Amino acid sequence: MLSKALTWFLTTSTIVGVPVLLYIAVIGAQRALMTVTCETARYGCSRSFVQSVDWIAEQVTDDTDVVVTPRKRK
């Protein structure tokens, strides 16, 4: 019984996991290529890792601080 469940789990995780892993690898390779072309030829900068980091850095400024307030216990 455990062997069949393990076989089912491994088969299902392979069917779902391999396409997801390939998708992540393709997107990462595309971002890496666009980062190289952005840094060398200034082409494709909107899809590079540098642009993503710059966008995140622009969101955190002195005007938009995050305030964490503890919740009171009931």
CHARMM-style PDB file with segment names, atoms N, HN, CA, C and O in Angstrom:
ATOM      1  N   MET     1       0.826  -1.192   0.000  1.00  0.00      PROA
ATOM      2  CA  MET     1       0.000   0.000   0.000  1.00  0.00      PROA
ATOM      3  C   MET     1       0.868   1.252   0.000  1.00  0.00      PROA
ATOM      4  O   MET     1       0.624   2.178  -0.774  1.00  0.00      PROA
ATOM      5  N   LEU     2       1.885   1.285   0.870  1.00  0.00      PROA
ATOM      6  HN  LEU     2       2.082   0.534   1.500  1.00  0.00      PROA
ATOM      7  CA  LEU     2       2.767   2.446   0.947  1.00  0.00      PROA
ATOM      8  C   LEU     2       3.573   2.597  -0.331  1.00  0.00      PROA
ATOM      9  O   LEU     2       3.834   3.716  -0.773  1.00  0.00      PROA
ATOM     10  N   SER     3       3.966   1.494  -0.921  1.00  0.00      PROA
ATOM     11  HN  SER     3       3.754   0.585  -0.562  1.00  0.00      PROA
ATOM     12  CA  SER     3       4.736   1.529  -2.150  1.00  0.00      PROA
ATOM     13  C   SER     3       3.923   2.128  -3.291  1.00  0.00      PROA
ATOM     14  O   SER     3       4.446   2.910  -4.085  1.00  0.00      PROA
ATOM     15  N   LYS     4       2.637   1.760  -3.375  1.00  0.00      PROA
ATOM     16  HN  LYS     4       2.212   1.124  -2.730  1.00  0.00      PROA
ATOM     17  CA  LYS     4       1.778   2.313  -4.419  1.00  0.00      PROA
ATOM     18  C   LYS     4       1.545   3.805  -4.212  1.00  0.00      PROA
ATOM     19  O   LYS     4       1.523   4.574  -5.173  1.00  0.00      PROA
ATOM     20  N   ALA     5       1.371   4.212  -2.957  1.00  0.00      PROA
ATOM     21  HN  ALA     5       1.389   3.587  -2.176  1.00  0.00      PROA
ATOM     22  CA  ALA     5       1.177   5.629  -2.654  1.00  0.00      PROA
ATOM     23  C   ALA     5       2.444   6.413  -2.992  1.00  0.00      PROA
ATOM     24  O   ALA     5       2.361   7.512  -3.541  1.00  0.00      PROA
ATOM     25  N   LEU     6       3.584   5.877  -2.678  1.00  0.00      PROA
ATOM     26  HN  LEU     6       3.651   4.985  -2.232  1.00  0.00      PROA
ATOM     27  CA  LEU     6       4.848   6.539  -2.993  1.00  0.00      PROA
ATOM     28  C   LEU     6       5.060   6.634  -4.497  1.00  0.00      PROA
ATOM     29  O   LEU     6       5.515   7.664  -4.995  1.00  0.00      PROA
ATOM     30  N   THR     7       4.738   5.582  -5.217  1.00  0.00      PROA
ATOM     31  HN  THR     7       4.368   4.745  -4.812  1.00  0.00      PROA
ATOM     32  CA  THR     7       4.851   5.600  -6.671  1.00  0.00      PROA
ATOM     33  C   THR     7       3.913   6.638  -7.270  1.00  0.00      PROA
ATOM     34  O   THR     7       4.297   7.372  -8.182  1.00  0.00      PROA
ATOM     35  N   TRP     8       2.678   6.704  -6.760  1.00  0.00      PROA
ATOM     36  HN  TRP     8       2.367   6.109  -6.020  1.00  0.00      PROA
ATOM     37  CA  TRP     8       1.724   7.704  -7.241  1.00  0.00      PROA
ATOM     38  C   TRP     8       2.233   9.106  -6.971  1.00  0.00      PROA
ATOM     39  O   TRP     8       2.155   9.972  -7.842  1.00  0.00      PROA
ATOM     40  N   PHE     9       2.758   9.343  -5.765  1.00  0.00      PROA
ATOM     41  HN  PHE     9       2.821   8.639  -5.057  1.00  0.00      PROA
ATOM     42  CA  PHE     9       3.273  10.663  -5.418  1.00  0.00      PROA
ATOM     43  C   PHE     9       4.427  11.063  -6.329  1.00  0.00      PROA
ATOM     44  O   PHE     9       4.452  12.187  -6.831  1.00  0.00      PROA
ATOM     45  N   LEU    10       5.371  10.172  -6.549  1.00  0.00      PROA
ATOM     46  HN  LEU    10       5.350   9.259  -6.141  1.00  0.00      PROA
ATOM     47  CA  LEU    10       6.518  10.485  -7.396  1.00  0.00      PROA
ATOM     48  C   LEU    10       6.092  10.735  -8.838  1.00  0.00      PROA
ATOM     49  O   LEU    10       6.629  11.630  -9.491  1.00  0.00      PROA
ATOM     50  N   THR    11       5.151   9.973  -9.338  1.00  0.00      PROA
ATOM     51  HN  THR    11       4.714   9.246  -8.808  1.00  0.00      PROA
ATOM     52  CA  THR    11       4.663  10.175 -10.697  1.00  0.00      PROA
ATOM     53  C   THR    11       3.941  11.506 -10.826  1.00  0.00      PROA
ATOM     54  O   THR    11       4.170  12.247 -11.782  1.00  0.00      PROA
ATOM     55  N   THR    12       3.075  11.814  -9.877  1.00  0.00      PROA
ATOM     56  HN  THR    12       2.888  11.212  -9.100  1.00  0.00      PROA
ATOM     57  CA  THR    12       2.324  13.069  -9.914  1.00  0.00      PROA
ATOM     58  C   THR    12       3.249  14.270  -9.758  1.00  0.00      PROA
ATOM     59  O   THR    12       3.101  15.260 -10.474  1.00  0.00      PROA
ATOM     60  N   SER    13       4.182  14.195  -8.847  1.00  0.00      PROA
ATOM     61  HN  SER    13       4.301  13.390  -8.266  1.00  0.00      PROA
ATOM     62  CA  SER    13       5.089  15.319  -8.649  1.00  0.00      PROA
ATOM     63  C   SER    13       5.982  15.520  -9.863  1.00  0.00      PROA
ATOM     64  O   SER    13       6.372  16.650 -10.157  1.00  0.00      PROA
ATOM     65  N   THR    14       6.309  14.468 -10.560  1.00  0.00      PROA
ATOM     66  HN  THR    14       5.992  13.550 -10.321  1.00  0.00      PROA
ATOM     67  CA  THR    14       7.098  14.592 -11.781  1.00  0.00      PROA
ATOM     68  C   THR    14       6.281  15.245 -12.884  1.00  0.00      PROA
ATOM     69  O   THR    14       6.774  16.124 -13.591  1.00  0.00      PROA
ATOM     70  N   ILE    15       5.036  14.817 -13.030  1.00  0.00      PROA
ATOM     71  HN  ILE    15       4.636  14.103 -12.456  1.00  0.00      PROA
ATOM     72  CA  ILE    15       4.172  15.382 -14.070  1.00  0.00      PROA
ATOM     73  C   ILE    15       3.938  16.866 -13.840  1.00  0.00      PROA
ATOM     74  O   ILE    15       3.908  17.638 -14.799  1.00  0.00      PROA
ATOM     75  N   VAL    16       3.773  17.278 -12.603  1.00  0.00      PROA
ATOM     76  HN  VAL    16       3.797  16.651 -11.825  1.00  0.00      PROA
ATOM     77  CA  VAL    16       3.522  18.683 -12.284  1.00  0.00      PROA
ATOM     78  C   VAL    16       4.834  19.456 -12.161  1.00  0.00      PROA
ATOM     79  O   VAL    16       4.927  20.591 -12.627  1.00  0.00      PROA
ATOM     80  N   GLY    17       5.834  18.859 -11.548  1.00  0.00      PROA
ATOM     81  HN  GLY    17       5.759  17.936 -11.170  1.00  0.00      PROA
ATOM     82  CA  GLY    17       7.057  19.575 -11.217  1.00  0.00      PROA
ATOM     83  C   GLY    17       7.970  19.869 -12.387  1.00  0.00      PROA
ATOM     84  O   GLY    17       8.579  20.937 -12.430  1.00  0.00      PROA
ATOM     85  N   VAL    18       8.083  18.965 -13.329  1.00  0.00      PROA
ATOM     86  HN  VAL    18       7.587  18.097 -13.294  1.00  0.00      PROA
ATOM     87  CA  VAL    18       9.007  19.162 -14.452  1.00  0.00      PROA
ATOM     88  C   VAL    18       8.590  20.352 -15.321  1.00  0.00      PROA
ATOM     89  O   VAL    18       9.445  21.180 -15.637  1.00  0.00      PROA
ATOM     90  N   PRO    19       7.317  20.480 -15.723  1.00  0.00      PROA
ATOM     91  CA  PRO    19       6.953  21.666 -16.508  1.00  0.00      PROA
ATOM     92  C   PRO    19       7.128  22.978 -15.736  1.00  0.00      PROA
ATOM     93  O   PRO    19       7.533  23.987 -16.314  1.00  0.00      PROA
ATOM     94  N   VAL    20       6.825  22.968 -14.441  1.00  0.00      PROA
ATOM     95  HN  VAL    20       6.496  22.148 -13.972  1.00  0.00      PROA
ATOM     96  CA  VAL    20       7.008  24.177 -13.634  1.00  0.00      PROA
ATOM     97  C   VAL    20       8.488  24.534 -13.544  1.00  0.00      PROA
ATOM     98  O   VAL    20       8.853  25.704 -13.663  1.00  0.00      PROA
ATOM     99  N   LEU    21       9.332  23.542 -13.338  1.00  0.00      PROA
ATOM    100  HN  LEU    21       9.036  22.592 -13.241  1.00  0.00      PROA
ATOM    101  CA  LEU    21      10.771  23.779 -13.276  1.00  0.00      PROA
ATOM    102  C   LEU    21      11.303  24.309 -14.604  1.00  0.00      PROA
ATOM    103  O   LEU    21      12.122  25.227 -14.624  1.00  0.00      PROA
ATOM    104  N   LEU    22      10.841  23.736 -15.705  1.00  0.00      PROA
ATOM    105  HN  LEU    22      10.175  22.990 -15.688  1.00  0.00      PROA
ATOM    106  CA  LEU    22      11.266  24.217 -17.025  1.00  0.00      PROA
ATOM    107  C   LEU    22      10.807  25.650 -17.259  1.00  0.00      PROA
ATOM    108  O   LEU    22      11.560  26.455 -17.807  1.00  0.00      PROA
ATOM    109  N   TYR    23       9.590  25.980 -16.855  1.00  0.00      PROA
ATOM    110  HN  TYR    23       8.978  25.326 -16.410  1.00  0.00      PROA
ATOM    111  CA  TYR    23       9.086  27.351 -16.996  1.00  0.00      PROA
ATOM    112  C   TYR    23       9.944  28.330 -16.203  1.00  0.00      PROA
ATOM    113  O   TYR    23      10.311  29.388 -16.715  1.00  0.00      PROA
ATOM    114  N   ILE    24      10.263  27.987 -14.969  1.00  0.00      PROA
ATOM    115  HN  ILE    24       9.965  27.127 -14.553  1.00  0.00      PROA
ATOM    116  CA  ILE    24      11.101  28.855 -14.136  1.00  0.00      PROA
ATOM    117  C   ILE    24      12.491  29.005 -14.747  1.00  0.00      PROA
ATOM    118  O   ILE    24      13.055  30.099 -14.734  1.00  0.00      PROA
ATOM    119  N   ALA    25      13.048  27.925 -15.281  1.00  0.00      PROA
ATOM    120  HN  ALA    25      12.591  27.036 -15.292  1.00  0.00      PROA
ATOM    121  CA  ALA    25      14.372  27.985 -15.902  1.00  0.00      PROA
ATOM    122  C   ALA    25      14.361  28.853 -17.156  1.00  0.00      PROA
ATOM    123  O   ALA    25      15.303  29.612 -17.387  1.00  0.00      PROA
ATOM    124  N   VAL    26      13.315  28.753 -17.967  1.00  0.00      PROA
ATOM    125  HN  VAL    26      12.550  28.136 -17.780  1.00  0.00      PROA
ATOM    126  CA  VAL    26      13.226  29.569 -19.181  1.00  0.00      PROA
ATOM    127  C   VAL    26      13.090  31.043 -18.834  1.00  0.00      PROA
ATOM    128  O   VAL    26      13.752  31.882 -19.445  1.00  0.00      PROA
ATOM    129  N   ILE    27      12.249  31.372 -17.870  1.00  0.00      PROA
ATOM    130  HN  ILE    27      11.711  30.691 -17.373  1.00  0.00      PROA
ATOM    131  CA  ILE    27      12.079  32.773 -17.459  1.00  0.00      PROA
ATOM    132  C   ILE    27      13.386  33.303 -16.863  1.00  0.00      PROA
ATOM    133  O   ILE    27      13.765  34.443 -17.133  1.00  0.00      PROA
ATOM    134  N   GLY    28      14.070  32.503 -16.067  1.00  0.00      PROA
ATOM    135  HN  GLY    28      13.762  31.577 -15.848  1.00  0.00      PROA
ATOM    136  CA  GLY    28      15.351  32.929 -15.502  1.00  0.00      PROA
ATOM    137  C   GLY    28      16.402  33.154 -16.572  1.00  0.00      PROA
ATOM    138  O   GLY    28      17.168  34.115 -16.499  1.00  0.00      PROA
ATOM    139  N   ALA    29      16.444  32.275 -17.567  1.00  0.00      PROA
ATOM    140  HN  ALA    29      15.821  31.495 -17.626  1.00  0.00      PROA
ATOM    141  CA  ALA    29      17.407  32.452 -18.661  1.00  0.00      PROA
ATOM    142  C   ALA    29      17.076  33.701 -19.471  1.00  0.00      PROA
ATOM    143  O   ALA    29      17.976  34.430 -19.887  1.00  0.00      PROA
ATOM    144  N   GLN    30      15.795  33.947 -19.692  1.00  0.00      PROA
ATOM    145  HN  GLN    30      15.064  33.354 -19.354  1.00  0.00      PROA
ATOM    146  CA  GLN    30      15.399  35.155 -20.418  1.00  0.00      PROA
ATOM    147  C   GLN    30      15.790  36.404 -19.645  1.00  0.00      PROA
ATOM    148  O   GLN    30      16.326  37.351 -20.221  1.00  0.00      PROA
ATOM    149  N   ARG    31      15.527  36.409 -18.344  1.00  0.00      PROA
ATOM    150  HN  ARG    31      15.092  35.640 -17.876  1.00  0.00      PROA
ATOM    151  CA  ARG    31      15.904  37.569 -17.524  1.00  0.00      PROA
ATOM    152  C   ARG    31      17.415  37.765 -17.508  1.00  0.00      PROA
ATOM    153  O   ARG    31      17.894  38.898 -17.574  1.00  0.00      PROA
ATOM    154  N   ALA    32      18.171  36.670 -17.422  1.00  0.00      PROA
ATOM    155  HN  ALA    32      17.783  35.750 -17.369  1.00  0.00      PROA
ATOM    156  CA  ALA    32      19.627  36.775 -17.420  1.00  0.00      PROA
ATOM    157  C   ALA    32      20.133  37.331 -18.750  1.00  0.00      PROA
ATOM    158  O   ALA    32      21.026  38.178 -18.769  1.00  0.00      PROA
ATOM    159  N   LEU    33      19.567  36.858 -19.860  1.00  0.00      PROA
ATOM    160  HN  LEU    33      18.841  36.170 -19.844  1.00  0.00      PROA
ATOM    161  CA  LEU    33      19.959  37.368 -21.176  1.00  0.00      PROA
ATOM    162  C   LEU    33      19.611  38.845 -21.318  1.00  0.00      PROA
ATOM    163  O   LEU    33      20.411  39.622 -21.839  1.00  0.00      PROA
ATOM    164  N   MET    34      18.442  39.231 -20.867  1.00  0.00      PROA
ATOM    165  HN  MET    34      17.793  38.599 -20.444  1.00  0.00      PROA
ATOM    166  CA  MET    34      18.047  40.641 -20.945  1.00  0.00      PROA
ATOM    167  C   MET    34      18.906  41.512 -20.026  1.00  0.00      PROA
ATOM    168  O   MET    34      19.163  42.674 -20.341  1.00  0.00      PROA
ATOM    169  N   THR    35      19.347  40.968 -18.910  1.00  0.00      PROA
ATOM    170  HN  THR    35      19.139  40.024 -18.654  1.00  0.00      PROA
ATOM    171  CA  THR    35      20.234  41.728 -18.029  1.00  0.00      PROA
ATOM    172  C   THR    35      21.577  41.969 -18.705  1.00  0.00      PROA
ATOM    173  O   THR    35      22.130  43.067 -18.631  1.00  0.00      PROA
ATOM    174  N   VAL    36      22.098  40.939 -19.365  1.00  0.00      PROA
ATOM    175  HN  VAL    36      21.650  40.048 -19.426  1.00  0.00      PROA
ATOM    176  CA  VAL    36      23.377  41.088 -20.072  1.00  0.00      PROA
ATOM    177  C   VAL    36      23.240  42.097 -21.206  1.00  0.00      PROA
ATOM    178  O   VAL    36      24.105  42.957 -21.373  1.00  0.00      PROA
ATOM    179  N   THR    37      22.158  42.004 -21.990  1.00  0.00      PROA
ATOM    180  HN  THR    37      21.456  41.305 -21.853  1.00  0.00      PROA
ATOM    181  CA  THR    37      21.986  42.951 -23.100  1.00  0.00      PROA
ATOM    182  C   THR    37      21.701  44.358 -22.586  1.00  0.00      PROA
ATOM    183  O   THR    37      22.073  45.336 -23.234  1.00  0.00      PROA
ATOM    184  N   CYS    38      21.056  44.473 -21.448  1.00  0.00      PROA
ATOM    185  HN  CYS    38      20.754  43.678 -20.921  1.00  0.00      PROA
ATOM    186  CA  CYS    38      20.806  45.799 -20.875  1.00  0.00      PROA
ATOM    187  C   CYS    38      22.109  46.445 -20.425  1.00  0.00      PROA
ATOM    188  O   CYS    38      22.336  47.633 -20.658  1.00  0.00      PROA
ATOM    189  N   GLU    39      22.957  45.661 -19.783  1.00  0.00      PROA
ATOM    190  HN  GLU    39      22.772  44.697 -19.594  1.00  0.00      PROA
ATOM    191  CA  GLU    39      24.211  46.213 -19.279  1.00  0.00      PROA
ATOM    192  C   GLU    39      25.205  46.500 -20.396  1.00  0.00      PROA
ATOM    193  O   GLU    39      26.040  47.392 -20.251  1.00  0.00      PROA
ATOM    194  N   THR    40      25.139  45.771 -21.503  1.00  0.00      PROA
ATOM    195  HN  THR    40      24.460  45.046 -21.621  1.00  0.00      PROA
ATOM    196  CA  THR    40      26.116  45.975 -22.570  1.00  0.00      PROA
ATOM    197  C   THR    40      25.588  46.890 -23.674  1.00  0.00      PROA
ATOM    198  O   THR    40      26.297  47.794 -24.116  1.00  0.00      PROA
ATOM    199  N   ALA    41      24.355  46.665 -24.123  1.00  0.00      PROA
ATOM    200  HN  ALA    41      23.780  45.930 -23.765  1.00  0.00      PROA
ATOM    201  CA  ALA    41      23.851  47.410 -25.284  1.00  0.00      PROA
ATOM    202  C   ALA    41      22.661  48.305 -24.953  1.00  0.00      PROA
ATOM    203  O   ALA    41      22.113  48.955 -25.843  1.00  0.00      PROA
ATOM    204  N   ARG    42      22.257  48.347 -23.692  1.00  0.00      PROA
ATOM    205  HN  ARG    42      22.703  47.818 -22.969  1.00  0.00      PROA
ATOM    206  CA  ARG    42      21.101  49.130 -23.267  1.00  0.00      PROA
ATOM    207  C   ARG    42      19.839  48.749 -24.042  1.00  0.00      PROA
ATOM    208  O   ARG    42      19.067  49.618 -24.448  1.00  0.00      PROA
ATOM    209  N   TYR    43      19.636  47.443 -24.244  1.00  0.00      PROA
ATOM    210  HN  TYR    43      20.264  46.738 -23.914  1.00  0.00      PROA
ATOM    211  CA  TYR    43      18.458  46.926 -24.936  1.00  0.00      PROA
ATOM    212  C   TYR    43      17.763  45.910 -24.041  1.00  0.00      PROA
ATOM    213  O   TYR    43      18.416  45.053 -23.445  1.00  0.00      PROA
ATOM    214  N   GLY    44      16.455  46.003 -23.946  1.00  0.00      PROA
ATOM    215  HN  GLY    44      15.925  46.699 -24.430  1.00  0.00      PROA
ATOM    216  CA  GLY    44      15.685  45.050 -23.153  1.00  0.00      PROA
ATOM    217  C   GLY    44      15.763  45.296 -21.663  1.00  0.00      PROA
ATOM    218  O   GLY    44      15.617  44.357 -20.880  1.00  0.00      PROA
ATOM    219  N   CYS    45      15.985  46.512 -21.256  1.00  0.00      PROA
ATOM    220  HN  CYS    45      16.104  47.274 -21.893  1.00  0.00      PROA
ATOM    221  CA  CYS    45      16.164  46.803 -19.832  1.00  0.00      PROA
ATOM    222  C   CYS    45      14.878  46.639 -19.032  1.00  0.00      PROA
ATOM    223  O   CYS    45      14.929  46.432 -17.819  1.00  0.00      PROA
ATOM    224  N   SER    46      13.733  46.727 -19.691  1.00  0.00      PROA
ATOM    225  HN  SER    46      13.692  46.895 -20.676  1.00  0.00      PROA
ATOM    226  CA  SER    46      12.474  46.596 -18.957  1.00  0.00      PROA
ATOM    227  C   SER    46      12.256  45.179 -18.441  1.00  0.00      PROA
ATOM    228  O   SER    46      11.451  44.977 -17.532  1.00  0.00      PROA
ATOM    229  N   ARG    47      12.953  44.197 -18.999  1.00  0.00      PROA
ATOM    230  HN  ARG    47      13.607  44.361 -19.737  1.00  0.00      PROA
ATOM    231  CA  ARG    47      12.774  42.801 -18.587  1.00  0.00      PROA
ATOM    232  C   ARG    47      14.011  42.247 -17.885  1.00  0.00      PROA
ATOM    233  O   ARG    47      14.161  41.028 -17.792  1.00  0.00      PROA
ATOM    234  N   SER    48      14.889  43.095 -17.396  1.00  0.00      PROA
ATOM    235  HN  SER    48      14.767  44.085 -17.471  1.00  0.00      PROA
ATOM    236  CA  SER    48      16.122  42.617 -16.773  1.00  0.00      PROA
ATOM    237  C   SER    48      15.974  42.540 -15.257  1.00  0.00      PROA
ATOM    238  O   SER    48      15.052  43.116 -14.679  1.00  0.00      PROA
ATOM    239  N   PHE    49      16.896  41.820 -14.623  1.00  0.00      PROA
ATOM    240  HN  PHE    49      17.645  41.352 -15.092  1.00  0.00      PROA
ATOM    241  CA  PHE    49      16.916  41.741 -13.163  1.00  0.00      PROA
ATOM    242  C   PHE    49      17.160  43.109 -12.552  1.00  0.00      PROA
ATOM    243  O   PHE    49      16.606  43.430 -11.500  1.00  0.00      PROA
ATOM    244  N   VAL    50      17.984  43.913 -13.204  1.00  0.00      PROA
ATOM    245  HN  VAL    50      18.434  43.652 -14.058  1.00  0.00      PROA
ATOM    246  CA  VAL    50      18.329  45.237 -12.685  1.00  0.00      PROA
ATOM    247  C   VAL    50      17.081  46.107 -12.593  1.00  0.00      PROA
ATOM    248  O   VAL    50      16.890  46.819 -11.608  1.00  0.00      PROA
ATOM    249  N   GLN    51      16.237  46.053 -13.610  1.00  0.00      PROA
ATOM    250  HN  GLN    51      16.392  45.474 -14.411  1.00  0.00      PROA
ATOM    251  CA  GLN    51      15.004  46.838 -13.604  1.00  0.00      PROA
ATOM    252  C   GLN    51      14.095  46.406 -12.470  1.00  0.00      PROA
ATOM    253  O   GLN    51      13.455  47.245 -11.836  1.00  0.00      PROA
ATOM    254  N   SER    52      14.027  45.116 -12.206  1.00  0.00      PROA
ATOM    255  HN  SER    52      14.547  44.434 -12.721  1.00  0.00      PROA
ATOM    256  CA  SER    52      13.177  44.621 -11.121  1.00  0.00      PROA
ATOM    257  C   SER    52      13.669  45.136  -9.775  1.00  0.00      PROA
ATOM    258  O   SER    52      12.871  45.550  -8.935  1.00  0.00      PROA
ATOM    259  N   VAL    53      14.970  45.111  -9.574  1.00  0.00      PROA
ATOM    260  HN  VAL    53      15.618  44.775 -10.257  1.00  0.00      PROA
ATOM    261  CA  VAL    53      15.542  45.596  -8.309  1.00  0.00      PROA
ATOM    262  C   VAL    53      15.358  47.100  -8.189  1.00  0.00      PROA
ATOM    263  O   VAL    53      15.039  47.594  -7.108  1.00  0.00      PROA
ATOM    264  N   ASP    54      15.551  47.834  -9.272  1.00  0.00      PROA
ATOM    265  HN  ASP    54      15.810  47.433 -10.151  1.00  0.00      PROA
ATOM    266  CA  ASP    54      15.353  49.286  -9.236  1.00  0.00      PROA
ATOM    267  C   ASP    54      13.908  49.633  -8.914  1.00  0.00      PROA
ATOM    268  O   ASP    54      13.647  50.576  -8.167  1.00  0.00      PROA
ATOM    269  N   TRP    55      12.959  48.872  -9.477  1.00  0.00      PROA
ATOM    270  HN  TRP    55      13.171  48.106 -10.084  1.00  0.00      PROA
ATOM    271  CA  TRP    55      11.549  49.135  -9.216  1.00  0.00      PROA
ATOM    272  C   TRP    55      11.219  48.906  -7.743  1.00  0.00      PROA
ATOM    273  O   TRP    55      10.487  49.689  -7.139  1.00  0.00      PROA
ATOM    274  N   ILE    56      11.755  47.839  -7.173  1.00  0.00      PROA
ATOM    275  HN  ILE    56      12.350  47.202  -7.664  1.00  0.00      PROA
ATOM    276  CA  ILE    56      11.512  47.560  -5.758  1.00  0.00      PROA
ATOM    277  C   ILE    56      12.138  48.652  -4.890  1.00  0.00      PROA
ATOM    278  O   ILE    56      11.534  49.081  -3.907  1.00  0.00      PROA
ATOM    279  N   ALA    57      13.340  49.103  -5.242  1.00  0.00      PROA
ATOM    280  HN  ALA    57      13.831  48.754  -6.041  1.00  0.00      PROA
ATOM    281  CA  ALA    57      14.007  50.145  -4.472  1.00  0.00      PROA
ATOM    282  C   ALA    57      13.251  51.465  -4.551  1.00  0.00      PROA
ATOM    283  O   ALA    57      13.255  52.234  -3.589  1.00  0.00      PROA
ATOM    284  N   GLU    58      12.608  51.739  -5.672  1.00  0.00      PROA
ATOM    285  HN  GLU    58      12.605  51.115  -6.453  1.00  0.00      PROA
ATOM    286  CA  GLU    58      11.833  52.974  -5.805  1.00  0.00      PROA
ATOM    287  C   GLU    58      10.597  52.971  -4.914  1.00  0.00      PROA
ATOM    288  O   GLU    58      10.113  54.035  -4.527  1.00  0.00      PROA
ATOM    289  N   GLN    59      10.083  51.797  -4.586  1.00  0.00      PROA
ATOM    290  HN  GLN    59      10.476  50.933  -4.901  1.00  0.00      PROA
ATOM    291  CA  GLN    59       8.874  51.712  -3.778  1.00  0.00      PROA
ATOM    292  C   GLN    59       9.124  52.036  -2.310  1.00  0.00      PROA
ATOM    293  O   GLN    59       8.202  52.433  -1.599  1.00  0.00      PROA
ATOM    294  N   VAL    60      10.347  51.872  -1.857  1.00  0.00      PROA
ATOM    295  HN  VAL    60      11.096  51.549  -2.435  1.00  0.00      PROA
ATOM    296  CA  VAL    60      10.675  52.111  -0.452  1.00  0.00      PROA
ATOM    297  C   VAL    60      11.382  53.453  -0.361  1.00  0.00      PROA
ATOM    298  O   VAL    60      12.552  53.581  -0.724  1.00  0.00      PROA
ATOM    299  N   THR    61      10.661  54.445   0.124  1.00  0.00      PROA
ATOM    300  HN  THR    61       9.711  54.342   0.419  1.00  0.00      PROA
ATOM    301  CA  THR    61      11.223  55.781   0.304  1.00  0.00      PROA
ATOM    302  C   THR    61      10.912  56.258   1.712  1.00  0.00      PROA
ATOM    303  O   THR    61      10.240  55.569   2.479  1.00  0.00      PROA
ATOM    304  N   ASP    62      11.408  57.443   2.045  1.00  0.00      PROA
ATOM    305  HN  ASP    62      11.955  58.003   1.422  1.00  0.00      PROA
ATOM    306  CA  ASP    62      11.118  58.009   3.363  1.00  0.00      PROA
ATOM    307  C   ASP    62       9.643  58.358   3.509  1.00  0.00      PROA
ATOM    308  O   ASP    62       9.109  58.343   4.618  1.00  0.00      PROA
ATOM    309  N   ASP    63       8.983  58.672   2.398  1.00  0.00      PROA
ATOM    310  HN  ASP    63       9.417  58.684   1.497  1.00  0.00      PROA
ATOM    311  CA  ASP    63       7.570  59.047   2.454  1.00  0.00      PROA
ATOM    312  C   ASP    63       6.657  57.842   2.640  1.00  0.00      PROA
ATOM    313  O   ASP    63       5.529  57.997   3.109  1.00  0.00      PROA
ATOM    314  N   THR    64       7.111  56.666   2.290  1.00  0.00      PROA
ATOM    315  HN  THR    64       8.027  56.541   1.909  1.00  0.00      PROA
ATOM    316  CA  THR    64       6.267  55.475   2.367  1.00  0.00      PROA
ATOM    317  C   THR    64       6.848  54.456   3.336  1.00  0.00      PROA
ATOM    318  O   THR    64       7.093  53.308   2.965  1.00  0.00      PROA
ATOM    319  N   ASP    65       7.064  54.870   4.554  1.00  0.00      PROA
ATOM    320  HN  ASP    65       6.865  55.802   4.856  1.00  0.00      PROA
ATOM    321  CA  ASP    65       7.567  53.951   5.568  1.00  0.00      PROA
ATOM    322  C   ASP    65       6.496  52.935   5.947  1.00  0.00      PROA
ATOM    323  O   ASP    65       5.298  53.207   5.860  1.00  0.00      PROA
ATOM    324  N   VAL    66       6.944  51.789   6.359  1.00  0.00      PROA
ATOM    325  HN  VAL    66       7.916  51.568   6.430  1.00  0.00      PROA
ATOM    326  CA  VAL    66       6.045  50.751   6.839  1.00  0.00      PROA
ATOM    327  C   VAL    66       6.017  50.841   8.354  1.00  0.00      PROA
ATOM    328  O   VAL    66       7.051  50.759   9.017  1.00  0.00      PROA
ATOM    329  N   VAL    67       4.819  51.012   8.890  1.00  0.00      PROA
ATOM    330  HN  VAL    67       3.979  51.079   8.351  1.00  0.00      PROA
ATOM    331  CA  VAL    67       4.666  51.125  10.335  1.00  0.00      PROA
ATOM    332  C   VAL    67       4.070  49.829  10.854  1.00  0.00      PROA
ATOM    333  O   VAL    67       3.000  49.401  10.420  1.00  0.00      PROA
ATOM    334  N   VAL    68       4.767  49.221  11.775  1.00  0.00      PROA
ATOM    335  HN  VAL    68       5.636  49.568  12.127  1.00  0.00      PROA
ATOM    336  CA  VAL    68       4.297  47.974  12.368  1.00  0.00      PROA
ATOM    337  C   VAL    68       3.803  48.286  13.767  1.00  0.00      PROA
ATOM    338  O   VAL    68       4.559  48.755  14.618  1.00  0.00      PROA
ATOM    339  N   THR    69       2.532  48.021  13.993  1.00  0.00      PROA
ATOM    340  HN  THR    69       1.917  47.640  13.302  1.00  0.00      PROA
ATOM    341  CA  THR    69       1.962  48.261  15.319  1.00  0.00      PROA
ATOM    342  C   THR    69       1.504  46.934  15.898  1.00  0.00      PROA
ATOM    343  O   THR    69       0.811  46.168  15.228  1.00  0.00      PROA
ATOM    344  N   PRO    70       1.882  46.661  17.122  1.00  0.00      PROA
ATOM    345  CA  PRO    70       1.469  45.394  17.729  1.00  0.00      PROA
ATOM    346  C   PRO    70      -0.029  45.391  18.025  1.00  0.00      PROA
ATOM    347  O   PRO    70      -0.614  46.411  18.389  1.00  0.00      PROA
ATOM    348  N   ARG    71      -0.626  44.216  17.858  1.00  0.00      PROA
ATOM    349  HN  ARG    71      -0.150  43.388  17.562  1.00  0.00      PROA
ATOM    350  CA  ARG    71      -2.052  44.101  18.173  1.00  0.00      PROA
ATOM    351  C   ARG    71      -2.210  43.802  19.666  1.00  0.00      PROA
ATOM    352  O   ARG    71      -1.407  43.090  20.269  1.00  0.00      PROA
ATOM    353  N   LYS    72      -3.257  44.362  20.229  1.00  0.00      PROA
ATOM    354  HN  LYS    72      -3.909  44.941  19.739  1.00  0.00      PROA
ATOM    355  CA  LYS    72      -3.515  44.128  21.645  1.00  0.00      PROA
ATOM    356  C   LYS    72      -4.154  42.765  21.826  1.00  0.00      PROA
ATOM    357  O   LYS    72      -4.956  42.319  21.006  1.00  0.00      PROA
ATOM    358  N   ARG    73      -3.781  42.110  22.923  1.00  0.00      PROA
ATOM    359  HN  ARG    73      -3.129  42.472  23.590  1.00  0.00      PROA
ATOM    360  CA  ARG    73      -4.402  40.832  23.240  1.00  0.00      PROA
ATOM    361  C   ARG    73      -5.788  41.066  23.776  1.00  0.00      PROA
ATOM    362  O   ARG    73      -6.048  42.046  24.475  1.00  0.00      PROA
ATOM    363  N   LYS    74      -6.667  40.162  23.443  1.00  0.00      PROA
ATOM    364  HN  LYS    74      -6.456  39.366  22.876  1.00  0.00      PROA
ATOM    365  CA  LYS    74      -8.057  40.293  23.937  1.00  0.00      PROA
ATOM    366  C   LYS    74      -8.224  39.571  25.236  1.00  0.00      PROA
ATOM    367  OT1 LYS    74      -9.317  39.567  25.803  1.00  0.00      PROA
TER     368      LYS     74
END
